[in-house]
Amino acid sequence: MQQKPAGQLVGDIRDARTGRPLPARVKVMDGAGTEPGSMLAGVGFWCDGAFSVPVLPGHVAVEVSAGRRRAVDIRQVRVDPGRSVTHRVDLNAPEPLAFEKRGWFGVDLFRPVGTGGRLRADVTLTLMALAARAEGVAFCGAASPWGTAHAADPDVDLDEARKLCEGLSGEDLALAPVGRGSDAPMYGSLIHMGAHYSQRIAPMRWDWHWPNFLAIEEARAQGAVTILVDVAAAHEVDPYSQIVALKPGLAAFYSDAPVALAGVASELPFDAVSGMLPDALAISGSDEDQAVWFRLLMMGYRIPAVHVGKVSFAAGMPPAERTFVKLAPGERPTEETVAAAVRAGRVMGSTGPFVFLTIDGKDPGAVLTADDAAHTLRIEALSSTEKNGAIARLELVRDGETVEDIPGQGQTVMLIEKDIRVSGTSWFIARLRAESGTVAWTSPIYFEGKDRAAPRPVTTRVTGRVTEARFLKEGPPLEATVTAFLQGRAIATAKSDPGTGEYALQAPPAARLDVSAEGYAGASTRVFFHTQAPDEIRAIHVNASGRGAAVLAAAETYERMRLACATAAIDFQLAKAPLKKAPPAGAGSNPAGQ
């Protein structure tokens, strides 16, 4: 039987309001169940508004979408053998979902490009930019080769990466480079945006000598925003086959540890009590993640929560509107404006639906006065255009407790407006759950009362001796200066006793101690490594409590960390400085006096 010649499906996709070509995602399925042109199984391909693919003749199913805020078009198209048919699609954007008109923009803060994986196409930054446009993303933080730190790599020039991203950006999409921290499994994963020297933030990978607070300190010095990801997405791994096998130098760290927890920010309690928190947390919206976030808020920290996905584009996760940022009137999403919004807490995280919270017209991140007067609280909840996106529950959370829980009853839009009175320090967020199981949440709006006590970072009492370095024996005591530095600033100084070499000072546990003595080479160390904090972090990482990630939401975890940072004993042995050779007679002289 002679096979019928293939037909050609030609697509013309336009914005229903403007009539202009519209980047979109297209999924085509013919009568044989194949997906012509598909770049990703079950997803389809991305186009700039026009496409042409060969198909088997007959009825072809065509699904066209352009992000979660436009209606999805699904239709059957008949294609005759050897003929071409044009399929015109006009995608509508419902007015309530046109968030840009009110200053809210959908962004993907972290999208690794990746290599290999599931994509049936050459994985390039150009293709990812096309996918971002087709998914309705206004800003995409691209993690490419510059986003992975290896000790042997040369210093990554993020400014060159920035130029590459700018060349692919336009009025509808801003692309910018985003880097990773060291991703050490015992500390947790960190990303940064707005830096210029990635290698200074993460000079080594998977190394217990480089905790997250060092990356945060360097990122702050560069003016970059830091976001902690994988807060409480705990899963157990075999530390020997899955970590030590890749990094043999960690064998001693994992000695006698039958399991380790991946996807847990084990260092977070130290970062909190030491005052070295990142600018934001990236959470999944799970109850476990939110419980950790709420613990930090209850400690008095004002920290927003965004949403990111760590899986690379190549591995099958295209860009999407995972976080929404509120920009000032007239502003467009750029690396600078998005970073400023994240830092200020003007954000909403979403895995599907959308929720907005204002109090007296102020957006998340705002700080209001707790004056016991009437304040107007307004929550607007909207479902996405995705399947089963109707609202299941709308919640108002105050100080970690749900104070309003309203069934959605299949609605697509809900609005709550009420007066509240707040007499003391407090915070509010809105949370939305869809029937599909997806969620959305706002970052907090804060009320500050006279009872507010700002978090007080713990300090460490550091004691020790400074002596001369001798081979196989202790040398004589030295009169030396010991200085504590934090974020490049000297914050404490002590002199060692010339008779005993002893010194004592109070310093933050994240501080760097520098010691100097005349005629001797200096030395330096971090207080952190001489406290009990690394042991507490290890206990969380290897699940010593048996509670998994839930331990990060417990108040006693942070109290234990404070106690672990209370004292540190640090001795220094200084080697004599090499003698400087005197220059030859007449060297450097200028007989002519010029």
KAQUIGI-V246041 format. One line per field, one symbol per residue. ss: DSSP state (H for helix, E for strand, L for the rest). burial: 1 if it has 24 or more other ideal C-beta (glycine too) atoms within 12 Angstrom, else 0. A space follows every 50 residues. Layout:
ss->???
burial->???
This chain:
ss->LLLLLLEEEEEEEEELLLLLELLEEEEEELLLLLLLLLLELLLEEEELLE EEEEELLEEEEEEEELLLLLLLEEEEEEELLLLEEEEEEEELLLHHHLHH HHLEEEEEEEEELLLLLLLLLLLLHHHHHHHHHHLLLLEEEEELHHHLLL LLLLLLEHHHHHHHHHHHLLLLLEEEEEEELLLLLLLLEEEEELLLEHHH HLLLLLLLLLLHHHHHHHHHHLLLEEEEELLEEEEEELHHHHHHLLLHHH LLLLLLLLLEEEEELLLHHHHHHLLLLLLEEELLLLHHHHHHHHHHHHLL LLLEEELLLLLLLLLLLLLLLLEEEELLLLLLLLHHHHHHHHHHLLEEEE LLLEEEEEELLELLLLEEELLLLEEEEEEEEELLLLLLLLEEEEEEEELL EEEEEEELLLLLEEEEEEEEELLLLEEEEEEEEELLLLEEEELLEEEELL LLLLLLLLEEEEEEEEEEEELLEEEEELLLEEEEEELLEEEEEEELLLLL LEEEEEEELLLEEEEELLLELLEEEEHHHHLLHHHHHHHHHLLLLLLHHH HHHLHHHHHHHHHHLLEEELLEEELELLLLLLLLLLLLLLLLLL
burial->00000111111111100000111111111100001111110011111111 10111111011111111111111000101000001010111010001011 00111111111111000010001011111111111111111111111110 00000101001101100110011111111111111111111111111111 11111111011111111111010111111111110010100010001001 00110010111111111111111111111111111101111111111111 11111111111111001111111111100001111111111111111111 11111111110111111101000010111111111100111111111111 00010101000111010001010011111111111001111111111100 00000011111111111100000000111111111100001101010000 11111111111111111001011011111111111111111110000111 11110011011101111101111100000000000000000000
